[in-house]
Amino acid sequence: MNDIFSGGSSTNAWIGWNAKTHRWSINDAEASPDKLLVDADSFSEGWIRFNPYDAVFPDGGGASVAQPDDSYQKAWHADVYTDQWLTFRFTSWSVYDAFKSVAPQFKDQPGGKVAELKVTGQVNKDKHGNGRPVFEMVGFVDKPGDSTPAPAAAADDDTVF
C-alpha cells in the first residue's frame, strides 16, 4: 500500500462522498453502497483543480508530485469496486480520516486480494457539520475483474473540508 496516511490507475467511472450532505454518488447519481472493495495498492496523493478540472497524481509506486500552482488543492486517490471499478478522488479530509481509521487493518493487502470495507451508514460529524463516513474492515476478498481501468473522468467537486 502506498502509505498516504503518515506524512495509478483510474477509471472513467467515479464515486464521491459529499461531506456537507453526507451522501454518496456514482457518476453524479446518488448511491448507497453497503460495501466498498478497496485496492490498497492504488492509494496515492496528488493535486486537484476543479475549475477547469485537472488532476495530477503520480504514476504509481508512492512517488510524490509537486503542486502545479496555487489553484490546485491537496487530493487523494484510490481505486474502489462496487459493481464496477471506480476512481475515488477526494479532497475532503473527512474521507481521508475515514480511510485512515481502517488503513492499519488493510495496509498489508495480500497479492490478488482487495480489502472489503463495510459502509456502516453512520456519519461522524465535525464541529462544522461536515460528515465522515464510517467504515468497518470485513476482510480480504479476491480482486474482481479487470483492474486496469481507462483514464479518469472529472471527479466530484462537492466534497468540502
N, C-alpha and C positions, 0 to 999 in steps of 0.2 A: 504494500500500500504506500502511495506517496503520502508522507506524513504532513498534511496541511494543517494539522491541529496543534502543532507545537511550534511554532515560530510565527493525449488523447484522441481518444476517439470521440465522435459525436454523431448525432443523427439529425434527420430533417424534422422529426417529431420531438416535442419537448414537454416537460412537466414543470409546473411552477407552484409556489406557495405564496399567497398574499398575506403578509404579516398583519395588515390592518383589518382585513375582513375574515381572516382565519379560514381561508378556502384554498383548496387545490384546484388546479386547472391542467388540462392536457390540450395543447394546441388551442388555447383560448376558450375552451369549453369547460364548464365546471365539472369537476370529477370528485369521486370519493374513494380513493384507493384504500383497501384494507391492509395491503402489504406492499412493500417495495423490495425488489431484489436489487441489491446494490453491489456493483463491481468495485471493490476496494482499490483495485489497481488503477482505476480510472480517475481517482481524485487528483485535481490539480488546482493551482492558484494562479490567477491571472488578472485581467483588467477588462471592464466593460464600459462602453459609452452607449447611451440609449438614443441620442438624437444628433446625427443619424447613428443607427445601430452599428456597432463594431465590437468584436470581442477578440482579445489577444490572450491566448493560452499557450503554454509550452507544448511541444510535440510529444511529450511523454518523458518518463524517466525521472520525474520530480524536478526537472530543471526549472529555473525561475526566469521570468521575463520582466524587463524593465517597463515601468509605466510610460506609455507613449507620450502623453501630455496630461495636463491638469484636468481635462474634460473626462478622463477615464477614472472609474472608481474600482476599488478592490472587489474581486469577484472570485467565486469558486465554481468548480465543475465536477460533476460525477455522472457516470452512465448508470441509469437505473432501468429496471424492467418491470412493467405491469403486465400487459398482454402484448407488449412490443417494446423494443429498445427505445429509450427516450433520453434526450440530453437534459440534464438538470444543471442549469447555470444560474447561480443565485448570488445576489449582492447583500442579502439580508443576514445580519448577524444572528437573527433568531434561528434560521435554518442551519447556519454554521454551528451554533451551540447545540442544536438538536442532534446533528451528526456527531459532534464532539462527545456528547454524553454517552454514545454507544460505540464509538470508534475503538476503544480498547478491546471490545469483545469481537470485532471483526477485522482488525488491522492485519492479522496473520492469516489471511484468507488462503485456504488450500488451493492448489492448482486445479483448474477446471470447475471451480465452485464459485458461488456468489453468496453474499450474506442475505438472509431473509429477515427483513425488519417488519414487525407488525406496526401498522399505523393505528395507534390506540384510539384516536378521535379526541383525546384530551389535548388541551392547549395550555401552556404555561405563559401567562401574560406578564409583561414588564410594567413599570410604573406609567408608561405612556399608552398602554393598552395593546401594544404590538404583541402578537402571539407567536409562540414557538411550538411546532408540532412535537408530540411525544412519541418516540419510537421505543419498541422493545425488541431486543435481539431474540430471534426464534432459533436460528442455527444456520448451517450452510447447506445449500442445495446445488444440484448440478446447474452449470451455466446454461441458460436456454439459448437455443438457436444460434444464428449468426450474430456475433457481437462486433462485426466490423462495419459499423454504420456509415452512411453517406455524410457529407458536410452538413454542419448545423445551420438551421434557420434562426431567425431572430428569437431571442428569449423574452421572458416576461419582465416588463419594466415596472410592474406594480409593487414588487416587494420593497419594503422600506426598512430602515434601520431601527 
